[in-house]
Amino acid sequence: MEERTLETHDGGRLALYSYGTAGAPPQRRVLVVGGAFLTALIYRPFAMALASGLGDGWAVDVYDRRGRGKSSEQPPGYSMATEIADVRTVLDNTGGRSIFGHSLGGSVVLNAAAEFAGSRHEAAKLAVYDAAVNIEGSIDTAWLSGFEEALEAGRPGLAMARAKKGLSPGSALDRIPEPVLAALLAITSRTTANRLFRALMPTAVGELKAAMEDPLRAAEFTGLPAGTCFLVGAKSPGYYKVTAERLHAAVPGSELKLSPKCEHGSVPAAVKELVTDIACYFRA
């Protein structure tokens, strides 16, 4: 693994980690943009597995988005424009033009690729898995205000409960009353996943609002590269499939692929069938 620190356009920094072949050429590099409540370190198993699946001469780049890991905090006035500028910074440094986004990272790369269309940063290949982008109301974001209010009131347990329920509508978690779920999460708060989730909640407020609060029209993404691949986990919350279907219908030449055995966390978990599909897509 190679670790670098990149300077951003606004004086911040991004921690970048590269796996696979050192010095891989731009046409054999894939940039991975991660989701909310996760750091680049969590994506290490996936990045290593993807680099291996791509084969000799390939590299996978993963960076910590603002407010996590060794990257700087979200700047004043943070918005999706900040995320897009950061993607541009990483691409300028690696030279790569193949991009993969997971969850909220999927929203980031879709918005970035739409803005880069026709420029020197235009994506050569683009794939997302369970992209957390609100396409014409595909995602119910009513819970976001309550999540933010609970954090501002100094009630992280309640905030976590609201986020868990809001992100998984219709699930077993969604059916548990908020006070009961908050108490249960307090008991399990020492697990690695919940510690990280809790630590990144303040950062998540801004990025979740930037990615999902305002519905976007599918037509805004018609300029994405032909062959863009929208991947969805069959066991993921249903709104990801709705989102992917609307985008697929709007993007000429795009591909929609359902992963039968996969759930939302299958990317950082490096589930073999998903890694294989993603590697085949970028290698083709």
Residue frames relative to the residue before (quaternion, step in Angstrom):
aa qw qx qy qz dx dy dz
M 1.0000 0.0000 0.0000 0.0000 0.00 0.00 0.00
E 0.1907 -0.7582 0.6143 0.1070 3.56 -1.06 0.82
E 0.1316 -0.7935 0.5915 0.0564 3.59 -0.87 0.93
R 0.0163 0.7917 -0.6093 0.0415 3.55 -0.96 0.97
T 0.2649 -0.7239 0.6062 0.1960 3.55 -1.29 0.37
L 0.1686 -0.8024 0.5697 0.0565 3.56 -0.72 1.11
E 0.3725 -0.7005 0.5615 0.2350 3.56 -1.08 0.72
T 0.3161 -0.7642 0.5344 0.1745 3.57 -0.92 0.89
H 0.7035 -0.4810 0.3287 0.4070 3.55 -1.32 0.24
D 0.7544 0.3812 -0.1952 0.4975 3.58 1.15 -0.62
G 0.6645 -0.5366 0.2989 0.4255 3.58 1.19 0.46
G 0.5222 0.6217 -0.4220 0.4034 3.58 1.24 0.22
R 0.3446 -0.7198 0.5550 0.2348 3.54 -1.27 -0.28
L 0.1710 -0.7577 0.6232 0.0907 3.53 -1.24 0.62
A 0.2948 -0.7336 0.5853 0.1799 3.56 -0.92 0.92
L 0.0870 -0.8143 0.5738 -0.0111 3.56 -0.64 1.19
Y 0.1002 -0.7892 0.6056 0.0178 3.55 -0.93 1.00
S 0.1075 -0.8097 0.5764 0.0238 3.58 -0.83 1.01
Y 0.1324 -0.7919 0.5959 0.0196 3.55 -0.96 1.01
G 0.6725 0.4789 -0.3609 0.4338 3.55 -1.17 0.53
T 0.8107 -0.2579 0.2047 0.4841 3.55 -1.10 -0.76
A 0.3939 -0.7108 0.5314 0.2390 3.57 -0.70 1.08
G 0.8273 0.1926 -0.1587 0.5034 3.55 -0.94 0.91
A 0.2542 0.7764 -0.5375 0.2091 3.60 1.15 0.47
P 0.5168 -0.6579 0.4441 0.3207 3.62 -0.97 0.79
P 0.6977 -0.4998 0.3149 0.4053 3.60 -1.17 0.50
Q 0.6889 0.4936 -0.2897 0.4448 3.58 0.95 -0.85
R 0.7259 0.3522 -0.2375 0.5410 3.58 1.29 -0.10
R 0.5331 0.5745 -0.4309 0.4473 3.54 1.01 0.89
V 0.1181 -0.7674 0.6273 0.0610 3.57 -1.08 0.82
L 0.2431 -0.7606 0.5886 0.1260 3.55 -0.83 1.04
V 0.1636 -0.7785 0.6022 0.0666 3.57 -0.87 1.03
V 0.0998 -0.7830 0.6132 0.0313 3.58 -0.81 1.05
G 0.2913 -0.8225 0.4746 0.1154 3.55 -0.54 1.25
G 0.6042 -0.6156 0.4119 0.2939 3.49 -1.39 0.28
A 0.6983 -0.4172 0.3601 0.4567 3.53 -1.36 -0.21
F 0.8193 0.2641 -0.2034 0.4665 3.57 -1.28 0.49
L 0.6897 0.4289 -0.2710 0.5166 3.61 1.26 0.28
T 0.2765 -0.7451 0.5844 0.1643 3.56 -1.19 0.62
A 0.6879 -0.4601 0.3550 0.4349 3.56 -1.29 0.18
L 0.6022 0.5779 -0.3548 0.4213 3.59 1.08 -0.71
I 0.6287 0.5398 -0.3376 0.4465 3.59 1.03 -0.75
Y 0.6961 0.4621 -0.2685 0.4794 3.59 1.13 -0.64
R 0.3955 0.7494 -0.4682 0.2505 3.60 1.20 -0.01
P 0.6598 0.4891 -0.3434 0.4556 3.69 0.81 -0.80
F 0.6484 0.5121 -0.3142 0.4675 3.57 1.01 -0.82
A 0.6700 0.5062 -0.3062 0.4485 3.59 0.87 -0.95
M 0.6544 0.5043 -0.3107 0.4700 3.58 0.99 -0.81
A 0.6690 0.4940 -0.2995 0.4677 3.57 0.95 -0.90
L 0.6540 0.5085 -0.3164 0.4622 3.60 0.99 -0.81
A 0.6363 0.5211 -0.3282 0.4645 3.59 0.97 -0.83
S 0.6521 0.5039 -0.3096 0.4742 3.56 1.02 -0.81
G 0.6696 0.5056 -0.2956 0.4567 3.57 1.00 -0.85
L 0.6359 0.5221 -0.3244 0.4667 3.57 1.10 -0.66
G 0.4463 -0.7311 0.4109 0.3123 3.57 1.13 -0.65
D 0.7501 -0.3799 0.2913 0.4562 3.53 -1.36 -0.03
G 0.7840 0.3285 -0.2516 0.4628 3.53 -1.09 0.80
W 0.6548 0.4871 -0.3086 0.4887 3.59 1.32 0.01
A 0.1108 -0.7738 0.6195 0.0721 3.56 -1.24 0.54
V 0.2081 -0.7470 0.6200 0.1197 3.55 -1.23 0.64
D 0.1610 -0.7976 0.5792 0.0499 3.57 -0.74 1.11
V 0.0069 -0.7779 0.6277 -0.0296 3.57 -0.94 0.98
Y 0.0537 -0.8114 0.5808 0.0368 3.58 -0.89 0.83
D 0.4896 -0.6158 0.5243 0.3258 3.52 -1.27 0.45
R 0.3426 -0.7202 0.5602 0.2240 3.56 -0.69 1.03
R 0.7285 -0.4467 0.2804 0.4371 3.59 -1.25 0.34
G 0.8119 0.2977 -0.2191 0.4518 3.53 -1.12 0.77
R 0.7369 0.3314 -0.2295 0.5426 3.59 1.20 0.30
G 0.8282 0.2113 -0.1588 0.4942 3.54 -1.25 0.50
K 0.7715 -0.3229 0.2641 0.4804 3.56 -0.95 -0.92
S 0.4884 0.6428 -0.4472 0.3850 3.59 1.22 0.19
S 0.5805 -0.5990 0.4190 0.3587 3.57 -1.19 0.45
E 0.6512 -0.5355 0.3755 0.3850 3.56 -1.29 0.35
Q 0.6331 -0.4833 0.4173 0.4376 3.54 -1.29 0.20
P 0.3952 -0.7406 0.4885 0.2381 3.61 -0.77 0.96
P 0.6368 -0.4678 0.4092 0.4564 3.61 -1.23 0.16
G 0.7980 0.2466 -0.1955 0.5139 3.56 -0.92 0.87
Y 0.2412 0.7942 -0.5196 0.2028 3.57 1.24 0.40
S 0.1311 0.7643 -0.6217 0.1106 3.57 -1.07 0.84
M 0.7206 -0.3778 0.3151 0.4886 3.56 -1.26 -0.17
A 0.5715 0.5902 -0.3829 0.4224 3.61 1.12 -0.56
T 0.5994 0.5510 -0.3517 0.4619 3.60 1.12 -0.67
E 0.6720 0.5010 -0.2933 0.4597 3.56 0.89 -0.97
I 0.6500 0.5171 -0.3175 0.4575 3.58 0.96 -0.86
A 0.6512 0.5088 -0.3127 0.4682 3.58 0.97 -0.85
D 0.6470 0.5183 -0.3241 0.4558 3.59 1.04 -0.72
V 0.6065 0.5263 -0.3525 0.4806 3.60 1.06 -0.69
R 0.6381 0.5248 -0.3214 0.4628 3.58 0.97 -0.86
T 0.6339 0.5386 -0.3263 0.4490 3.60 0.97 -0.84
V 0.6773 0.4837 -0.2978 0.4676 3.58 0.88 -0.93
L 0.6633 0.5042 -0.3124 0.4564 3.60 0.90 -0.86
D 0.6160 0.5446 -0.3414 0.4554 3.57 1.06 -0.71
N 0.7079 0.4670 -0.2574 0.4632 3.56 1.04 -0.77
T 0.7455 0.3811 -0.2258 0.4980 3.60 1.02 -0.70
G 0.3785 -0.7272 0.4829 0.3079 3.56 1.14 -0.65
G 0.5002 0.6882 -0.4067 0.3327 3.58 1.27 -0.22
R 0.1371 -0.7880 0.5943 0.0844 3.56 -1.25 0.47
S 0.5681 0.5284 -0.4036 0.4850 3.57 1.26 0.41
I 0.0397 -0.8396 0.5387 -0.0582 3.56 -0.65 1.15
F 0.0697 -0.7735 0.6296 0.0205 3.54 -1.10 0.85
G 0.0542 -0.8105 0.5831 0.0107 3.58 -0.92 0.91
H 0.1904 -0.7751 0.5957 0.0901 3.55 -1.05 0.85
S 0.8602 0.0286 -0.0402 0.5075 3.57 -0.95 0.95
L 0.8190 -0.0290 0.0404 0.5716 3.62 -0.59 -1.07
G 0.5852 0.5629 -0.3601 0.4594 3.56 1.18 -0.53
G 0.5846 0.5625 -0.3612 0.4598 3.56 1.21 -0.51
S 0.6240 0.5200 -0.3288 0.4818 3.56 1.07 -0.75
V 0.6396 0.5361 -0.3217 0.4472 3.56 0.96 -0.89
V 0.7329 0.4314 -0.2674 0.4530 3.60 0.71 -1.01
L 0.6111 0.5362 -0.3637 0.4548 3.61 1.07 -0.58
N 0.6684 0.4811 -0.2973 0.4830 3.57 0.94 -0.86
A 0.6489 0.5147 -0.3168 0.4623 3.58 1.00 -0.83
A 0.6811 0.4921 -0.2966 0.4538 3.58 0.83 -0.96
A 0.6208 0.5332 -0.3419 0.4620 3.59 1.06 -0.70
E 0.6844 0.4714 -0.2847 0.4779 3.58 1.00 -0.82
F 0.6959 0.4905 -0.2790 0.4442 3.60 1.03 -0.75
A 0.4344 0.7236 -0.4586 0.2782 3.61 1.21 -0.30
G 0.8233 0.2102 -0.1824 0.4946 3.55 -0.85 1.03
S 0.6468 0.4853 -0.3241 0.4911 3.60 1.28 -0.01
R 0.6885 -0.4728 0.3377 0.4341 3.58 -1.27 0.03
H 0.6537 0.4954 -0.3133 0.4787 3.60 1.27 -0.25
E 0.3401 0.7764 -0.4846 0.2161 3.58 1.27 0.02
A 0.4743 -0.6916 0.4700 0.2753 3.56 -0.90 0.97
A 0.3743 -0.7039 0.5582 0.2299 3.55 -1.03 0.86
K 0.7727 -0.0203 0.0329 0.6336 3.57 1.00 -0.87
L 0.0596 -0.8073 0.5863 -0.0302 3.55 -1.00 0.90
A 0.0833 0.7798 -0.6165 0.0699 3.55 -0.91 0.94
V 0.0676 -0.7785 0.6227 0.0391 3.56 -1.14 0.68
Y 0.1818 -0.7530 0.6207 0.1209 3.54 -1.23 0.56
D 0.8334 -0.0740 0.0036 0.5477 3.57 -0.73 1.12
A 0.0443 0.8392 -0.5388 0.0587 3.59 0.75 1.04
A 0.2741 -0.7750 0.5535 0.1338 3.59 -0.75 1.10
V 0.3551 0.6906 -0.5411 0.3228 3.54 0.43 1.28
N 0.3884 -0.7484 0.5003 0.1967 3.55 -0.86 1.02
I 0.0305 -0.8177 0.5740 -0.0327 3.57 -0.21 1.30
E 0.8403 -0.1832 0.0715 0.5052 3.53 -0.43 1.32
G 0.7448 -0.4262 0.2130 0.4673 3.56 0.95 0.95
S 0.3261 0.7734 -0.4928 0.2293 3.59 1.18 0.37
I 0.7555 0.2856 -0.1684 0.5651 3.59 1.19 -0.52
D 0.3339 -0.7212 0.5739 0.1975 3.57 -0.91 0.97
T 0.0717 -0.8330 0.5485 -0.0016 3.57 -0.47 1.21
A 0.2920 0.7945 -0.4932 0.2007 3.59 1.22 0.34
W 0.6371 0.5624 -0.3179 0.4204 3.58 1.14 -0.65
L 0.5220 0.6817 -0.4069 0.3118 3.61 1.16 -0.49
S 0.6570 0.5143 -0.3279 0.4431 3.60 0.91 -0.84
G 0.6597 0.5008 -0.3092 0.4673 3.59 1.00 -0.79
F 0.6010 0.5543 -0.3351 0.4683 3.56 1.12 -0.70
E 0.6795 0.4819 -0.2775 0.4786 3.56 0.89 -0.97
E 0.6495 0.5250 -0.3183 0.4484 3.60 0.94 -0.85
A 0.6539 0.5121 -0.3169 0.4580 3.59 0.94 -0.82
L 0.6433 0.5092 -0.3254 0.4701 3.60 1.00 -0.76
E 0.6721 0.4989 -0.2948 0.4610 3.58 0.92 -0.93
A 0.6778 0.4771 -0.2828 0.4828 3.58 1.16 -0.59
G 0.4994 -0.6772 0.4146 0.3465 3.59 1.28 0.05
R 0.5396 0.5954 -0.4086 0.4329 3.57 1.09 0.71
P 0.0960 -0.8546 0.5082 0.0468 3.60 0.48 1.18
G 0.6091 0.5621 -0.3616 0.4269 3.59 1.06 -0.65
L 0.6670 0.4791 -0.2880 0.4927 3.55 0.98 -0.89
A 0.6240 0.5406 -0.3366 0.4529 3.58 1.02 -0.80
M 0.6560 0.5040 -0.3115 0.4676 3.57 0.94 -0.88
A 0.6385 0.5264 -0.3299 0.4544 3.58 0.96 -0.84
R 0.6734 0.4961 -0.2980 0.4600 3.59 0.92 -0.89
A 0.6509 0.5075 -0.3166 0.4674 3.57 1.01 -0.76
K 0.6563 0.5137 -0.3161 0.4532 3.59 0.90 -0.91
K 0.6748 0.4813 -0.2883 0.4795 3.57 0.96 -0.87
G 0.6810 0.5132 -0.2920 0.4332 3.56 0.91 -0.93
L 0.7004 0.4689 -0.2669 0.4672 3.55 1.04 -0.76
S 0.7736 0.2722 -0.1499 0.5523 3.60 1.23 -0.35
P 0.0005 0.8350 -0.5500 0.0162 3.62 0.64 1.06
G 0.8028 0.2775 -0.2170 0.4811 3.54 -1.01 0.88
S 0.5643 0.6021 -0.3857 0.4127 3.58 1.28 -0.10
A 0.7042 -0.4210 0.3419 0.4583 3.56 -1.34 -0.01
L 0.6239 0.5413 -0.3396 0.4498 3.61 1.04 -0.74
D 0.6488 0.5472 -0.3152 0.4245 3.55 0.99 -0.86
R 0.6873 0.4957 -0.2793 0.4516 3.59 1.15 -0.59
I 0.5837 0.5678 -0.3743 0.4436 3.59 1.29 -0.14
P 0.5036 -0.6506 0.4655 0.3263 3.65 -0.83 0.90
E 0.6389 -0.5785 0.3515 0.3655 3.58 -1.01 0.82
P 0.6877 0.4790 -0.3195 0.4421 3.67 0.73 -0.92
V 0.6502 0.5090 -0.3151 0.4678 3.58 1.03 -0.80
L 0.6660 0.4969 -0.3052 0.4652 3.58 0.92 -0.90
A 0.6218 0.5392 -0.3416 0.4537 3.59 1.01 -0.79
A 0.6582 0.5019 -0.3044 0.4713 3.59 1.00 -0.85
L 0.6527 0.5112 -0.3141 0.4626 3.59 0.97 -0.84
L 0.6662 0.5000 -0.3012 0.4641 3.57 0.98 -0.83
A 0.5908 0.5616 -0.3640 0.4506 3.57 1.14 -0.60
I 0.6438 0.5266 -0.3120 0.4591 3.56 1.08 -0.80
T 0.7612 0.3547 -0.1828 0.5111 3.56 1.03 -0.84
S 0.3848 0.7704 -0.4499 0.2368 3.59 1.23 0.15
R 0.6223 0.5570 -0.3513 0.4232 3.59 1.22 -0.24
T 0.4853 0.6392 -0.4595 0.3806 3.60 1.21 -0.05
T 0.6389 -0.5511 0.3719 0.3871 3.57 -1.13 0.62
A 0.6755 0.5119 -0.3026 0.4361 3.57 0.87 -0.97
N 0.7137 0.4463 -0.2691 0.4680 3.58 0.87 -0.91
R 0.5849 0.5494 -0.3755 0.4638 3.61 1.11 -0.54
L 0.6731 0.4829 -0.2914 0.4784 3.57 0.93 -0.90
F 0.6227 0.5428 -0.3320 0.4554 3.57 0.98 -0.88
R 0.6812 0.4946 -0.2841 0.4590 3.56 0.86 -0.99
A 0.6714 0.5173 -0.3004 0.4375 3.58 0.93 -0.92
L 0.7504 0.4079 -0.2133 0.4744 3.58 1.03 -0.78
M 0.3936 0.7432 -0.4738 0.2611 3.61 1.21 0.05
P 0.6526 0.5028 -0.3531 0.4434 3.67 0.83 -0.76
T 0.6494 0.5007 -0.3073 0.4829 3.59 1.04 -0.77
A 0.6506 0.5598 -0.3146 0.4054 3.55 1.01 -0.86
V 0.5464 0.6292 -0.4111 0.3694 3.61 1.06 -0.62
G 0.7235 0.4483 -0.2504 0.4615 3.56 0.72 -1.08
E 0.7160 0.4621 -0.2821 0.4407 3.57 0.83 -0.90
L 0.6260 0.5213 -0.3458 0.4655 3.60 1.05 -0.65
K 0.6464 0.5014 -0.3172 0.4797 3.57 1.00 -0.79
A 0.6598 0.5135 -0.3106 0.4522 3.59 0.96 -0.85
A 0.7281 0.4554 -0.2392 0.4530 3.57 1.00 -0.84
M 0.8548 0.2289 -0.0489 0.4631 3.57 0.89 -0.94
E 0.5601 0.6672 -0.3986 0.2867 3.61 1.05 -0.60
D 0.7695 0.2949 -0.1656 0.5418 3.59 0.88 -0.89
P 0.4007 -0.7254 0.5010 0.2494 3.61 -0.59 1.08
L 0.2129 -0.7596 0.6047 0.1099 3.55 -1.09 0.81
R 0.4637 -0.6554 0.5140 0.3020 3.57 -1.22 0.45
A 0.5487 -0.6166 0.4500 0.3410 3.56 -1.00 0.80
A 0.6047 0.5921 -0.3466 0.4045 3.58 1.10 -0.70
E 0.5756 0.5984 -0.3785 0.4090 3.59 1.19 -0.41
F 0.7293 0.4245 -0.2254 0.4871 3.59 1.24 -0.35
T 0.3576 0.7648 -0.4775 0.2432 3.59 1.22 0.26
G 0.6550 0.5279 -0.3110 0.4421 3.60 1.20 -0.38
L 0.3943 0.7128 -0.4917 0.3078 3.60 1.22 0.18
P 0.6576 -0.5365 0.3393 0.4058 3.60 -1.12 0.55
A 0.5145 -0.5929 0.5128 0.3476 3.56 -1.12 0.68
G 0.7502 0.3389 -0.2596 0.5049 3.56 -0.85 0.91
T 0.3431 0.7272 -0.5152 0.2968 3.62 1.24 0.11
C 0.2198 -0.7998 0.5520 0.0857 3.57 -0.87 0.99
F 0.1447 -0.7715 0.6174 0.0523 3.55 -0.77 1.12
L 0.0826 -0.8078 0.5837 -0.0050 3.56 -0.42 1.28
V 0.0419 -0.7913 0.6099 -0.0114 3.56 -1.05 0.83
G 0.3842 -0.6997 0.5512 0.2429 3.55 -1.08 0.74
A 0.4811 -0.6857 0.4648 0.2867 3.58 -0.82 0.98
K 0.7293 0.4006 -0.2259 0.5066 3.58 1.16 -0.58
S 0.4648 0.6623 -0.4481 0.3801 3.59 1.29 0.21
P 0.6657 -0.4600 0.3751 0.4522 3.62 -1.23 0.26
G 0.6057 -0.6497 0.3394 0.3095 3.56 -0.94 0.98
Y 0.6041 0.5941 -0.3795 0.3716 3.60 1.06 -0.59
Y 0.5721 0.5801 -0.3992 0.4205 3.60 1.12 -0.42
K 0.6507 0.5041 -0.3149 0.4725 3.59 1.02 -0.77
V 0.6212 0.5323 -0.3393 0.4644 3.60 1.00 -0.80
T 0.6486 0.5255 -0.3043 0.4588 3.56 0.94 -0.95
A 0.6869 0.4923 -0.2817 0.4544 3.56 0.85 -1.03
E 0.6467 0.5240 -0.3264 0.4479 3.58 0.96 -0.80
R 0.6641 0.5001 -0.3080 0.4625 3.59 0.96 -0.82
L 0.6590 0.4899 -0.3074 0.4809 3.57 1.02 -0.77
H 0.6390 0.5378 -0.3222 0.4457 3.57 0.95 -0.88
A 0.6575 0.5153 -0.3031 0.4586 3.58 1.00 -0.83
A 0.7222 0.4558 -0.2405 0.4614 3.57 1.13 -0.67
V 0.7147 0.4427 -0.2482 0.4813 3.61 1.12 -0.59
P 0.3784 -0.7525 0.4893 0.2263 3.61 -0.39 1.18
G 0.8458 0.1851 -0.1446 0.4789 3.55 -0.99 0.88
S 0.4715 0.6845 -0.4435 0.3352 3.60 1.23 0.19
E 0.3337 -0.7292 0.5686 0.1833 3.54 -1.32 0.32
L 0.1563 -0.7592 0.6258 0.0869 3.58 -1.06 0.82
K 0.0165 0.8209 -0.5675 0.0616 3.57 -0.63 1.13
L 0.2150 -0.7700 0.5930 0.0965 3.56 -0.79 1.10
S 0.2362 -0.7644 0.5854 0.1309 3.57 -0.84 1.01
P 0.3913 -0.8005 0.3989 0.2169 3.60 -0.09 1.31
K 0.7840 0.3471 -0.1787 0.4826 3.60 0.90 -0.86
C 0.6286 0.6089 -0.3105 0.3711 3.58 1.24 -0.14
E 0.2257 -0.7353 0.6262 0.1275 3.51 -1.32 0.58
H 0.7644 -0.4003 0.2298 0.4502 3.56 -1.28 0.06
G 0.7337 0.4323 -0.2395 0.4664 3.60 0.99 -0.76
S 0.4115 0.7483 -0.4512 0.2593 3.59 1.22 0.16
V 0.5762 0.5794 -0.3941 0.4206 3.61 1.17 -0.37
P 0.7340 0.3853 -0.2744 0.4874 3.65 0.54 -0.99
A 0.6338 0.5265 -0.3338 0.4579 3.60 1.18 -0.47
A 0.3340 -0.7842 0.4643 0.2404 3.58 1.34 -0.12
V 0.0846 0.8047 -0.5757 0.1176 3.58 0.83 1.01
K 0.5523 -0.6924 0.3548 0.2993 3.54 -0.65 1.19
E 0.6872 0.4929 -0.3161 0.4300 3.62 0.76 -0.97
L 0.6597 0.5026 -0.3089 0.4655 3.57 1.06 -0.73
V 0.6344 0.5209 -0.3245 0.4700 3.57 0.96 -0.85
T 0.6429 0.5321 -0.3155 0.4517 3.58 0.97 -0.87
D 0.6653 0.5031 -0.3047 0.4599 3.59 0.91 -0.92
I 0.6761 0.4928 -0.2970 0.4603 3.58 0.93 -0.89
A 0.6399 0.5221 -0.3208 0.4637 3.57 1.00 -0.84
C 0.6536 0.5130 -0.3147 0.4589 3.58 0.93 -0.88
Y 0.6340 0.5402 -0.3359 0.4396 3.58 0.99 -0.82
F 0.7401 0.4176 -0.2482 0.4651 3.60 0.74 -0.99
R 0.6602 0.5144 -0.3135 0.4485 3.58 1.10 -0.60
A 0.5705 0.6331 -0.3786 0.3612 3.59 1.12 -0.63
